[in-house]
Each structure stands twice: as structure tokens, then as C-alpha cells.
Amino acid sequence: MAGTDPRTIINESPMSGRQWVVIILMILLNALDGFDVLSSAFAAPGISKEWGIPRSQLGIVLSAELVGMGFGSVILGSLADKIGRKLDILICLVIMAIGMYMAHAAHGVTELTIWRLITGLGIGGMLAATNAVTAESSSKASRSLAMALYVIGYPVGGVIGGFAAQGWLLVDYDWRAVFLFGAVVTAIMIPLVVLLVPETPAFFAARRPEGAVGKINKSLRAFGKAEITELPPIPVQAAKPKVTDILSNPQLRPTTLLLAFGYMFHTLTFYYILKFAVQIVADTGFSQPLAASVLTYANIGGAVGGALFGFLLKKWDIKGPTIAMCALGIVAVAWFGMGHDTLGQWRLAGFLTMFFLNAAIVGYYAAFARGFPAYARATGTGFVLGVGRAGAAGSPIIAGFLFDALGKDQLLSVSLIMCAGAILGAVLVWIVPLRDADAVAEGKA
């Protein structure tokens, strides 16, 4: 095909088996991110017991990888637009494997916090790259479904890790085994990415490296698509993938800032449950494995809610349903904060909070895919995720200090305060202007 944009070929052609293989691997990588992030939550009661630290200090440990994710999303996320999505993913996997392994061998709070911070750098960078690969390896007709499946990989990782933690790692070993397990699984993913994931045609089309047509055709052949003989001219208004572009571009700036701060506020509520649920339930008298099961059920809820919401997005627009999920998530967090007497009630409360809150996350990721053009998709997504991690990182710190200031028995008060994030996030989603950024960039919208 002469002068055909390879992005158009991917957009308009039916999905091939190889494309779905890539999507599945991106889901697995997101699941790996989900487990790596939540590994500290599963280990929290053991860490707290071994080193005798208060909730405020535990909150700092729990936030360490989230701080790293913020920097990783911006630094390594933007790197994916320069060196390629695949190479960026491999670099991030190596960083994560080293960080997880060293965390399991830590001998004190400071050492553990540093290695969790380093692990977060890899997680944040890989989130931006895998999000871009999912969007750019799927057809336009299947993109919303692919993005939804990708997003629910995150809680699925928490579910798998939760069952491993509560049924094996925390029973036969101790909290250190949780981090070691994550290191081994992370290392296993490296050769799978090398062998099965081609660089996306959209990356080569946007960057135009030497031999771009040959590299694009190699990726198109891997996806079972028709090859091209030449690329269409670069649009005059095309920009280089820098954070300054998405902030200075009058078409992208409002979307970028509103999505970034909306996501930031939402994660303030989201990570309160994910990071403190195990510790909260353990402090009510349940054993560490049983308390960990509440987080497992929460992640099951997140996976189910995300999957169902993804199918709804194939029929409905993004904004209204996302706001509705935020509102229901607020109600669920408030109910969680009322406290419960039985393990079954705690599990149900955890399930409902993540069912609704993660459904809203699916809405955000769908908005990322629509709101940023291909030439800056990883950069834009990385920036939004980086800003969003400020809320994620601040969540356990704020919650920890609230518990110390108000008292462990003030669960409802702390929960209601932490709900403010999702409320503000819903407001910003309501006012964000969402258009097809690729069409806008090409002058078609």
C-alpha cells in the first residue's frame, strides 16, 4: 500500500491472533504491576509487627513505590516515545526485578523504602508504555474492549498475588517471600516480551527513524497486515514527543491537565483502600493471611467491575458512566469505613469499593487513549499517570497520619475524609473536553 499510514491499517483491519497475543501480554504486565504495587500492602502487617512501626511510618513505606511510579511515569514513560515501547518495557522489567529482589532482603525500614521507590520507577514507566502498546496494537473497533481488559489486569494481578500470599507465602514463609515471588515472576516476563511483542507501527510512523518503512513492515507482518511501500508526508503541525508539547498545545492542554488532576484526586481514594485494607482488618483481630484475603476480594471486585464497565463503554460514552462509578465508589468507601464484625462483611466491603473505583479507572484509561495523539500518547499518558501518582503516593501517607491524629478507632472519619479525592475527580471528569486526538492531529476533527 503506497503512502498509507500504518496506523490506519491497524485501526481499520480486524484483529489478528498475534495482536490479541500482544494485548494478553500487556494485560499480564499490568497484572504484574498490580501485584508489585500491592505486595507491600500484603506484607504490611508482617513489616509492622517485625519492626514495630506506627501507621504513620507504615504509610510512608506503603507510599514509596507510588512516589517512584510518579517519577517513572514521567521519566521512563516519555522515554517510550523516544526509544520505543518495547525497549522501554524491557528496561522497566529489569528495574522492577532488581527492586523486588532487594526489597525481600531489606534489613530495615529505610532500606526497604529505598528499594520500593526504585521498584516504583520501573512500574510507572512500564504502565505508560504498556498502555500505549495496548492502544496502538488494537483496531479502532476493539480498542475500548482491549483497554478495559488491559486495565482489569491490574486488579487481577492483585487477586493472583493475594491468593498466593494468603494461601502460601504468608502461611509457609513470611512477608519477605511476597517480594521474592514478585521478583521471580517479573524476571520470567522479560523473555516473553523479547520474543512475542513487536514494536508498534504507530511508534515508527510517528518517529520516522532511518529505515522506518522496513521496520513498520516487520511489525505489520508480525500482526498479519498488508505492508506499505512508503509513508505519507509528515503533517506540518506534527510535534516532537515532549511534555512541553502537551502543555503548550491549546488543544491538548485542557485535556491533559483535567485528566491529570482528576486522576490524581481519584487515586487518593483508590489507594487508601488498596494500601490500608489489610492493616485495618488485621488490627480488628484477624490473622495476617485472613486480613490479606480482604484485599484479594477487593481486587476481584476491581477486576469484575472493570470488565463489566469496559463492555458498557462499547455502547456508551466515557464521561457519564465514569462519573457514576466514582459516585458509587464513594458510597462503598463510606460503608467500608463503618467497620464490620465478620470477615465476610469485610470482604464484601472490599469487593464493592474496588468494583466501582476500578470501573472509574477504566474510564480514565479510555480517556487517555482518546485524548492523546499517537506521536505523544506515551508522553501524555506518562505525564497524567505521573501527576496521578501524587495522589496515589499521598494516599497512604495522609491516611496514616489521620489514623495517628484521630485514632485507630476513627475509621469512618478517616474514610469520609479520604472520599474527598473521588468527589473532586468526578467533578474534573465532568468538565474535561474529550475528542479523538488522532483525528484532531490529522485535521479530521
C-alpha positions as CSV (number, residue, x, y, z in Angstrom):
1,M,0.0,0.0,0.0
2,A,1.6,3.2,-1.2
3,G,1.6,6.2,1.1
4,T,-0.8,4.5,3.6
5,D,-0.5,5.4,7.3
6,P,0.2,2.1,9.1
7,R,-2.0,3.4,12.0
8,T,-4.9,3.4,9.6
9,I,-4.2,-0.2,8.7
10,I,-4.2,-1.2,12.3
11,N,-7.3,0.9,13.1
12,E,-9.4,-0.4,10.2
13,S,-8.3,-4.1,10.0
14,P,-9.8,-6.9,12.0
15,M,-7.8,-8.0,15.0
16,S,-5.4,-10.9,14.2
17,G,-4.3,-13.6,16.6
18,R,-0.9,-12.0,17.1
19,Q,-2.5,-8.7,18.1
20,W,-4.5,-10.5,20.8
21,V,-1.3,-12.2,22.0
22,V,0.3,-8.8,22.4
23,I,-2.9,-7.5,24.2
24,I,-2.8,-10.5,26.5
25,L,0.8,-9.9,27.4
26,M,0.1,-6.3,28.1
27,I,-2.7,-7.4,30.4
28,L,-0.2,-9.8,32.2
29,L,2.3,-7.0,32.5
30,N,-0.4,-4.8,34.0
31,A,-1.3,-7.6,36.4
32,L,2.4,-7.8,37.3
33,D,2.3,-4.1,38.1
34,G,-0.8,-4.7,40.2
35,F,0.9,-7.4,42.3
36,D,4.1,-5.5,42.7
37,V,2.3,-2.4,43.9
38,L,0.1,-4.3,46.3
39,S,2.9,-6.6,47.6
40,S,3.8,-4.0,50.3
41,A,0.1,-4.0,51.4
42,F,0.1,-7.8,51.7
43,A,3.3,-7.6,53.6
44,A,2.3,-4.6,55.8
45,P,1.1,-6.4,59.0
46,G,4.3,-8.5,59.0
47,I,6.5,-5.5,58.4
48,S,4.7,-3.6,61.1
49,K,5.0,-6.5,63.6
50,E,8.6,-7.2,62.9
51,W,9.9,-3.6,63.2
52,G,7.2,-2.2,65.5
53,I,6.4,0.9,63.4
54,P,3.2,3.1,63.8
55,R,0.7,3.6,61.0
56,S,2.2,7.0,60.0
57,Q,5.6,5.4,59.3
58,L,4.0,2.4,57.7
59,G,2.2,4.8,55.4
60,I,5.5,6.2,54.2
61,V,6.7,2.6,53.4
62,L,3.5,1.9,51.6
63,S,3.7,5.1,49.5
64,A,7.4,4.6,48.5
65,E,6.7,2.7,45.2
66,L,3.9,5.1,44.4
67,V,6.3,8.0,44.6
68,G,8.6,6.1,42.4
69,M,5.8,5.4,40.0
70,G,5.2,9.1,39.7
71,F,8.7,9.8,38.6
72,G,8.9,6.7,36.5
73,S,5.7,7.6,34.6
74,V,7.1,10.9,33.5
75,I,10.8,10.0,33.0
76,L,10.6,6.4,31.7
77,G,7.1,7.0,30.2
78,S,8.4,9.7,27.9
79,L,11.4,7.5,27.1
80,A,9.0,5.1,25.4
81,D,8.2,7.8,22.8
82,K,12.0,8.2,22.1
83,I,13.5,4.7,22.2
84,G,10.3,2.6,21.6
85,R,7.7,1.0,23.7
86,K,9.3,-2.5,23.7
87,L,12.8,-1.4,24.8
88,D,11.2,0.8,27.5
89,I,9.2,-2.1,28.8
90,L,12.3,-4.3,29.0
91,I,14.3,-1.7,30.9
92,C,11.4,-1.3,33.3
93,L,11.1,-5.0,33.9
94,V,14.8,-5.2,34.8
95,I,14.5,-2.3,37.3
96,M,11.4,-4.0,38.8
97,A,13.0,-7.4,39.2
98,I,16.1,-5.9,40.9
99,G,13.9,-3.7,43.2
100,M,11.6,-6.6,44.2
101,Y,14.5,-8.9,44.9
102,M,16.4,-6.4,47.0
103,A,13.2,-5.5,49.0
104,H,12.9,-9.1,50.2
105,A,16.4,-8.8,51.6
106,A,16.0,-5.5,53.3
107,H,17.1,-5.2,57.0
108,G,15.3,-2.0,58.0
109,V,12.6,0.5,57.1
110,T,14.9,2.9,55.3
111,E,16.5,0.2,53.1
112,L,13.1,-1.3,52.3
113,T,11.7,2.2,51.4
114,I,14.5,2.9,49.0
115,W,14.1,-0.4,47.1
116,R,10.3,0.1,47.0
117,L,11.0,3.5,45.5
118,I,13.3,2.0,42.8
119,T,10.7,-0.7,42.0
120,G,8.1,2.1,41.6
121,L,10.3,3.8,38.9
122,G,10.0,0.7,36.8
123,I,6.3,0.2,37.4
124,G,5.5,3.8,36.5
125,G,7.5,3.7,33.3
126,M,6.0,0.4,32.2
127,L,2.4,1.5,32.8
128,A,2.8,4.3,30.3
129,A,4.5,2.1,27.7
130,T,2.1,-0.9,28.0
131,N,-0.9,1.5,27.9
132,A,0.5,2.9,24.6
133,V,1.1,-0.6,23.2
134,T,-2.4,-1.7,24.0
135,A,-3.9,1.3,22.3
136,E,-1.6,1.1,19.2
137,S,-1.8,-2.7,18.7
138,S,-5.7,-2.8,18.7
139,S,-8.1,-1.9,16.0
140,K,-10.4,1.1,16.5
141,A,-13.4,-1.2,16.8
142,S,-11.8,-3.3,19.6
143,R,-9.8,-0.6,21.3
144,S,-12.2,0.1,24.1
145,L,-12.5,-3.6,24.9
146,A,-8.7,-4.0,24.7
147,M,-8.2,-1.1,27.0
148,A,-10.8,-2.3,29.5
149,L,-9.2,-5.8,29.6
150,Y,-5.8,-4.2,30.0
151,V,-6.9,-2.1,32.9
152,I,-8.5,-5.0,34.8
153,G,-5.2,-6.8,34.6
154,Y,-4.1,-4.6,37.4
155,P,-6.6,-5.9,40.0
156,V,-6.3,-9.4,38.5
157,G,-2.6,-9.3,39.5
158,G,-3.7,-8.3,43.0
159,V,-6.1,-11.3,43.0
160,I,-3.5,-13.8,41.9
161,G,-0.9,-12.3,44.2
162,G,-3.5,-12.3,47.0
163,F,-4.3,-16.0,46.7
164,A,-0.5,-16.7,46.6
165,A,0.1,-14.6,49.7
166,Q,-2.8,-15.7,51.9
167,G,-2.7,-19.4,50.9
168,W,1.0,-20.0,50.6
169,L,3.6,-17.2,51.0
170,L,2.3,-15.8,54.3
171,V,1.4,-19.2,55.7
172,D,4.6,-21.2,54.9
173,Y,7.0,-18.3,54.9
174,D,6.8,-14.6,55.9
175,W,6.4,-11.2,54.4
176,R,9.7,-11.3,52.6
177,A,8.5,-14.2,50.4
178,V,5.9,-11.9,48.9
179,F,8.6,-9.6,47.4
180,L,10.8,-12.6,46.3
181,F,7.8,-14.1,44.5
182,G,7.3,-10.8,42.6
183,A,10.9,-10.7,41.6
184,V,10.8,-14.2,40.1
185,V,7.6,-13.6,38.1
186,T,8.9,-10.2,36.8
187,A,12.1,-11.9,35.6
188,I,10.1,-14.5,33.7
189,M,8.2,-11.8,31.8
190,I,11.4,-10.5,30.2
191,P,12.0,-13.2,27.6
192,L,8.3,-13.3,26.8
193,V,8.3,-9.7,25.8
194,V,11.5,-10.1,23.8
195,L,10.0,-13.0,21.8
196,L,6.4,-12.0,21.3
197,V,6.0,-8.2,21.3
198,P,6.9,-6.3,18.2
199,E,7.4,-2.6,18.3
200,T,4.2,-0.8,17.3
201,P,3.9,0.6,13.7
202,A,2.4,3.8,15.3
203,F,5.7,4.4,17.1
204,F,7.8,4.1,13.9
205,A,5.3,6.2,11.9
206,A,5.4,9.0,14.5
207,R,9.2,9.0,15.0
208,R,10.3,8.2,11.4
209,P,13.7,6.6,12.2
210,E,16.1,5.5,9.5
211,G,14.6,2.6,7.6
212,A,11.2,3.3,9.1
213,V,9.3,1.6,6.2
214,G,11.2,-1.6,6.7
215,K,10.7,-1.6,10.5
216,I,7.0,-0.8,10.1
217,N,6.6,-3.6,7.6
218,K,8.3,-6.1,10.0
219,S,5.7,-5.1,12.7
220,L,2.8,-5.3,10.2
221,R,3.9,-8.8,9.0
222,A,4.0,-9.9,12.7
223,F,0.4,-8.6,13.0
224,G,-0.6,-10.3,9.7
225,K,-1.3,-7.0,8.0
226,A,-0.7,-5.7,4.5
227,E,2.7,-4.0,4.1
228,I,3.4,-0.4,2.9
229,T,5.8,0.9,0.3
230,E,6.1,4.4,1.7
231,L,4.9,6.6,4.5
232,P,2.5,9.6,4.0
233,P,4.1,13.1,4.4
234,I,4.6,14.2,8.0
235,P,1.9,16.7,8.9
236,V,3.3,20.3,9.1
237,Q,1.8,20.6,12.6
238,A,3.4,17.4,13.9
239,A,5.3,17.9,17.1
240,K,8.0,16.1,18.9
241,P,7.0,14.0,21.9
242,K,7.9,16.3,24.8
243,V,5.9,17.1,27.9
244,T,6.1,20.8,27.0
245,D,4.1,20.0,23.8
246,I,1.1,18.6,25.5
247,L,1.1,21.5,28.0
248,S,1.6,24.3,25.4
249,N,-0.7,22.9,22.7
250,P,-4.0,24.7,23.2
251,Q,-5.9,21.6,22.0
252,L,-4.2,19.2,24.3
253,R,-3.5,21.3,27.4
254,P,-7.1,21.4,28.9
255,T,-7.5,17.6,28.4
256,T,-4.0,16.9,29.8
257,L,-4.4,19.0,33.0
258,L,-8.0,18.0,33.8
259,L,-7.3,14.3,33.3
260,A,-4.0,14.6,35.3
261,F,-5.6,16.2,38.3
262,G,-8.8,14.2,38.1
263,Y,-6.8,11.0,38.1
264,M,-4.7,12.3,40.9
265,F,-7.7,13.0,43.1
266,H,-9.3,9.7,42.3
267,T,-6.2,7.7,43.2
268,L,-6.2,9.4,46.6
269,T,-9.4,7.5,47.4
270,F,-8.5,4.4,45.4
271,Y,-5.1,3.7,47.1
272,Y,-6.5,4.3,50.6
273,I,-8.4,1.0,50.3
274,L,-5.7,-0.8,48.4
275,K,-2.9,0.1,50.8
276,F,-4.6,0.1,54.2
277,A,-7.3,-2.5,54.0
278,V,-5.1,-5.4,55.1
279,Q,-3.7,-3.4,58.1
280,I,-7.1,-2.1,59.1
281,V,-8.7,-5.6,59.1
282,A,-5.6,-7.2,60.9
283,D,-6.0,-4.6,63.6
284,T,-9.5,-5.8,64.3
285,G,-8.2,-9.2,65.3
286,F,-7.9,-11.2,62.2
287,S,-4.7,-13.1,61.3
288,Q,-2.5,-11.7,58.6
289,P,-3.5,-14.3,55.9
290,L,-7.2,-13.7,56.7
291,A,-6.8,-10.0,56.6
292,A,-4.9,-10.3,53.3
293,S,-8.0,-12.1,51.9
294,V,-10.0,-8.9,52.1
295,L,-7.6,-7.3,49.7
296,T,-7.9,-10.3,47.4
297,Y,-11.7,-9.9,47.3
298,A,-11.2,-6.2,46.7
299,N,-9.2,-6.9,43.7
300,I,-11.7,-9.5,42.5
301,G,-14.3,-6.7,42.7
302,G,-11.9,-4.4,40.8
303,A,-11.5,-7.0,38.0
304,V,-15.2,-7.7,37.7
305,G,-16.2,-4.0,37.8
306,G,-13.5,-3.1,35.3
307,A,-14.5,-5.9,32.9
308,L,-18.2,-5.1,33.0
309,F,-17.6,-1.4,32.7
310,G,-15.4,-2.0,29.6
311,F,-18.3,-3.6,27.8
312,L,-20.5,-0.7,28.7
313,L,-18.0,1.7,27.1
314,K,-18.6,-0.1,23.8
315,K,-22.1,1.3,23.8
316,W,-21.9,4.4,25.9
317,D,-19.6,7.4,26.0
318,I,-16.8,7.7,28.6
319,K,-17.8,10.7,30.8
320,G,-21.2,9.9,32.2
321,P,-20.6,6.3,33.2
322,T,-17.2,7.2,34.7
323,I,-18.8,9.8,36.9
324,A,-21.5,7.4,38.0
325,M,-18.8,4.8,39.0
326,C,-17.0,7.5,41.1
327,A,-20.2,8.3,42.9
328,L,-21.0,4.7,43.8
329,G,-17.3,4.2,44.8
330,I,-17.6,7.0,47.3
331,V,-20.7,5.3,48.9
332,A,-18.8,2.0,49.0
333,V,-15.8,3.5,50.8
334,A,-18.0,5.2,53.3
335,W,-19.6,1.8,54.0
336,F,-16.2,0.2,54.4
337,G,-15.4,2.9,56.9
338,M,-18.3,1.9,59.1
339,G,-16.4,-1.2,60.2
340,H,-17.6,-4.8,60.3
341,D,-17.8,-7.7,62.6
342,T,-17.3,-10.7,60.3
343,L,-14.7,-11.5,57.7
344,G,-17.5,-12.0,55.1
345,Q,-18.7,-8.4,55.6
346,W,-15.1,-7.0,55.3
347,R,-14.7,-9.0,52.1
348,L,-17.9,-7.7,50.6
349,A,-17.0,-4.1,51.6
350,G,-13.6,-4.5,49.9
351,F,-15.2,-6.1,46.8
352,L,-17.7,-3.2,46.4
353,T,-15.2,-0.4,46.9
354,M,-12.9,-1.7,44.2
355,F,-15.8,-2.8,41.9
356,F,-16.8,0.8,41.5
357,L,-13.5,2.6,41.9
358,N,-11.6,0.5,39.4
359,A,-14.5,0.8,36.9
360,A,-13.8,4.5,37.1
361,I,-10.1,3.8,36.4
362,V,-11.2,2.0,33.2
363,G,-13.0,5.2,32.2
364,Y,-9.8,7.3,32.8
365,Y,-7.6,4.9,30.8
366,A,-10.1,5.0,27.9
367,A,-10.0,8.8,28.1
368,F,-6.1,8.6,27.9
369,A,-6.3,6.6,24.7
370,R,-8.8,9.0,23.1
371,G,-7.3,12.3,24.4
372,F,-3.7,11.9,23.2
373,P,-2.5,11.5,19.6
374,A,-0.1,8.7,18.7
375,Y,3.0,10.9,18.5
376,A,2.7,11.8,22.2
377,R,0.5,9.1,23.6
378,A,3.1,7.5,25.9
379,T,4.4,11.0,26.9
380,G,0.9,12.3,27.6
381,T,-0.2,9.1,29.4
382,G,3.1,9.2,31.4
383,F,2.5,12.8,32.4
384,V,-1.1,12.1,33.5
385,L,0.0,9.0,35.4
386,G,2.9,10.9,36.9
387,V,0.7,13.6,38.3
388,G,-1.8,11.0,39.3
389,R,0.8,9.2,41.4
390,A,1.0,12.2,43.6
391,G,-2.5,11.3,44.8
392,A,-1.6,7.6,45.0
393,A,1.6,8.3,46.9
394,G,0.0,10.8,49.2
395,S,-2.9,8.5,50.0
396,P,-1.3,6.1,52.5
397,I,0.8,8.9,54.0
398,I,-2.3,11.1,54.6
399,A,-4.3,8.1,55.8
400,G,-1.5,7.0,58.2
401,F,-1.2,10.5,59.8
402,L,-5.0,10.8,60.0
403,F,-5.2,7.5,61.9
404,D,-2.4,8.6,64.3
405,A,-4.0,12.0,64.8
406,L,-7.6,10.9,65.1
407,G,-7.1,7.4,66.5
408,K,-7.4,3.9,65.0
409,D,-11.0,3.7,66.2
410,Q,-11.9,6.7,63.9
411,L,-12.1,4.5,60.8
412,L,-15.3,6.2,59.5
413,S,-14.0,9.7,59.9
414,V,-10.8,8.8,58.1
415,S,-12.7,7.1,55.3
416,L,-15.0,10.0,54.8
417,I,-12.1,12.4,54.5
418,M,-10.4,10.1,52.0
419,C,-13.6,10.1,49.9
420,A,-13.0,13.7,49.0
421,G,-10.5,12.7,46.4
422,A,-13.0,10.7,44.3
423,I,-15.5,13.6,44.6
424,L,-13.1,16.1,43.1
425,G,-12.0,13.6,40.5
426,A,-15.6,13.1,39.3
427,V,-16.0,16.9,39.0
428,L,-12.9,17.2,36.8
429,V,-14.0,14.3,34.6
430,W,-17.3,16.1,34.1
431,I,-15.7,19.2,32.6
432,V,-12.9,17.6,30.6
433,P,-13.2,18.1,26.8
434,L,-12.8,14.7,25.2
435,R,-12.2,14.4,21.4
436,D,-10.4,11.9,19.2
437,A,-6.9,13.3,19.4
438,D,-5.6,11.4,16.4
439,A,-8.4,12.8,14.2
440,V,-7.7,16.3,15.6
441,A,-4.0,16.0,14.9
442,E,-4.7,14.9,11.3
443,G,-7.2,17.8,10.8
444,K,-10.1,15.4,10.5
445,A,-12.0,16.8,13.6
